[in-house]
Amino acid sequence: MLSLLHAPAAFSGPAPALRIPASSPMMRAEGEIGVTPPLGVYDPLNLLRTPVTYPRRDYERYVELEIKHGRVAMLATLGVITTEAGFRWPGYISKSLDLKFSDIPGGALDSYAAVPALGWLQIVGFVIFLELAYGATPPGNAPGDIGGVSWIRYDDPEVKKFKLNVERNNGRAAMMGITGMVAHNAVGVDSLFPIVQ
């Protein structure tokens, strides 16, 4: 009930853009990757005004984590969209349980509950392998700049900046999207079309 009373305050207008001095060891604000219109630097709690007490490498780690979470959220959102559309792998997910991929529901939480524990153990093990083998950003690279030799590298700095901003903002949108899909599924409606009948 309390959240309903404070909900209109959340939409009272955009937060004022905060300009951080260029000498700040944490964020340059203007021109920083991920600082794009219409929000600019979105800091409603004024956390950036407080003195920075942790090293730059911690900030770069947080940026790297945001990029990785955005990439996972983009895959999760795409996964819900494709499974809700009816696309499934052929065959069995578990022969011993007589469970086919086509039996797995498309919702965000429903599909989580339908996959057997051994299946989740394999998924988590594969993700841990990828993180340990390929997930660390090499020294000297920008946060999130990982990948093999076949990945596209952009020589033009303006094109590269545009692409990095697109990835960061798409990741943020996907994080909000998958959160909404999980919330819709948690209250018992469809993840994509939450129309209660």
C-alpha positions in Angstrom: 0.0 0.0 0.0 2.8 2.3 0.9 4.4 1.8 -2.6 1.2 2.9 -4.2 1.3 6.2 -2.3 4.9 6.9 -3.4 4.5 5.7 -7.0 3.5 9.1 -8.4 6.6 10.7 -6.9 8.8 8.4 -9.0 7.4 10.0 -12.1 7.7 13.7 -11.1 10.1 14.4 -13.9 13.7 13.7 -14.8 16.4 14.0 -12.3 18.7 17.0 -12.8 21.8 16.2 -14.7 24.8 16.1 -12.5 28.1 17.4 -13.8 31.1 15.7 -12.4 34.4 17.5 -12.7 36.8 16.0 -15.3 39.3 15.3 -12.5 37.0 12.9 -10.8 38.6 9.5 -10.6 35.2 7.8 -10.9 33.2 9.2 -13.8 33.8 11.9 -16.4 30.0 12.2 -17.0 30.1 14.0 -20.3 31.2 11.6 -23.0 31.4 8.6 -20.6 30.2 5.4 -22.2 26.6 4.7 -21.0 25.8 8.4 -20.3 23.3 9.1 -23.0 20.2 11.3 -23.5 17.6 11.6 -22.2 18.8 10.7 -18.7 22.4 11.8 -18.9 23.9 10.9 -15.5 21.0 9.4 -13.6 21.9 9.8 -10.0 18.7 10.5 -8.0 20.4 9.8 -4.6 23.4 12.1 -5.4 25.8 9.2 -4.7 28.4 10.7 -7.2 28.8 13.8 -5.1 30.2 11.8 -2.2 34.0 11.4 -2.2 35.3 8.4 -4.0 36.9 6.1 -1.5 37.5 3.0 -3.6 40.0 2.5 -6.4 39.3 2.9 -10.1 39.6 -0.8 -10.7 36.5 -1.4 -8.5 34.5 1.1 -10.6 35.8 -0.7 -13.8 34.7 -4.0 -12.2 31.2 -2.6 -11.6 31.0 -1.4 -15.2 32.1 -4.9 -16.4 29.5 -6.5 -14.2 26.8 -4.2 -15.6 27.8 -5.1 -19.2 27.8 -8.9 -18.4 24.4 -8.7 -16.6 23.1 -6.7 -19.6 24.3 -9.4 -22.0 22.7 -12.2 -19.9 19.5 -10.2 -19.6 19.4 -9.7 -23.4 19.8 -13.5 -23.9 17.1 -14.2 -21.2 14.7 -11.7 -22.8 15.2 -13.2 -26.2 14.8 -16.7 -24.8 11.4 -15.8 -23.3 10.3 -14.2 -26.5 11.3 -17.2 -28.7 9.8 -19.8 -26.3 6.6 -17.9 -25.9 6.4 -17.8 -29.7 6.5 -21.6 -29.8 10.1 -22.2 -30.9 11.6 -25.2 -29.0 14.6 -27.5 -29.4 13.6 -30.9 -30.8 14.0 -34.0 -28.6 14.3 -34.6 -24.9 15.6 -32.4 -22.2 15.6 -35.5 -19.9 14.9 -39.0 -21.2 14.8 -40.5 -17.7 12.0 -38.1 -16.8 10.3 -38.4 -20.2 10.5 -34.6 -20.5 10.7 -33.0 -23.9 11.8 -29.5 -24.7 8.3 -28.9 -26.1 6.9 -29.7 -22.6 8.8 -26.7 -21.1 6.5 -23.7 -20.7 7.6 -20.4 -22.1 7.2 -18.1 -19.1 10.3 -16.8 -17.2 9.5 -18.5 -13.9 7.5 -21.4 -15.3 10.4 -22.6 -17.5 12.8 -22.2 -14.5 10.6 -24.5 -12.4 10.1 -27.1 -15.2 13.8 -27.7 -15.9 15.2 -30.6 -13.7 17.9 -29.8 -11.1 20.5 -31.7 -13.0 19.8 -29.5 -16.1 20.3 -26.4 -14.0 23.5 -27.8 -12.6 24.8 -28.3 -16.2 23.8 -24.8 -17.2 25.5 -23.2 -14.1 28.6 -25.3 -14.7 28.8 -24.2 -18.3 28.4 -20.6 -17.3 31.1 -20.9 -14.7 33.4 -22.5 -17.2 32.8 -19.6 -19.7 33.4 -17.0 -17.0 36.7 -18.6 -15.8 38.0 -19.4 -19.3 36.8 -16.4 -21.3 35.0 -14.0 -19.0 37.9 -12.0 -17.6 38.7 -8.8 -19.4 42.4 -8.9 -20.5 44.6 -6.3 -18.9 44.6 -3.1 -20.9 41.2 -3.7 -22.5 38.1 -1.6 -21.7 35.6 -3.2 -19.4 33.6 -5.9 -21.2 36.0 -6.0 -24.2 36.4 -9.8 -24.4 36.0 -12.2 -27.2 37.9 -14.1 -29.7 39.6 -13.0 -32.9 36.4 -13.4 -34.9 34.7 -10.6 -33.0 34.2 -7.3 -34.8 36.6 -4.6 -33.8 35.8 -1.0 -34.7 38.7 1.2 -35.7 36.7 4.4 -35.9 36.4 5.8 -32.4 33.0 7.4 -33.0 31.5 4.2 -34.4 33.0 2.2 -31.5 31.6 4.7 -28.9 28.1 4.5 -30.6 28.2 0.7 -30.6 29.3 0.5 -26.9 26.5 2.9 -25.9 24.0 0.8 -27.9 25.1 -2.3 -26.1 25.0 -0.7 -22.7 21.5 0.8 -23.2 20.1 -2.4 -24.8 21.5 -4.3 -21.8 19.8 -1.9 -19.3 16.5 -2.2 -21.2 16.8 -6.0 -21.3 17.4 -6.0 -17.5 14.2 -4.0 -17.0 12.4 -6.3 -19.6 13.3 -9.6 -18.0 12.5 -8.2 -14.5 9.0 -7.3 -15.8 8.6 -10.7 -17.4 9.5 -12.4 -14.2 7.1 -10.1 -12.2 4.3 -10.9 -14.7 4.9 -14.6 -14.4 5.1 -14.4 -10.6 1.6 -12.9 -10.4 0.2 -15.6 -12.6 -0.2 -13.9 -16.0 1.7 -14.4 -19.3 5.2 -13.1 -19.4 4.7 -11.2 -22.7 1.0 -10.4 -22.7 0.1 -9.8 -19.1 -3.7 -9.5 -19.7 -5.8 -10.8 -16.8 -9.1 -12.2 -18.0 
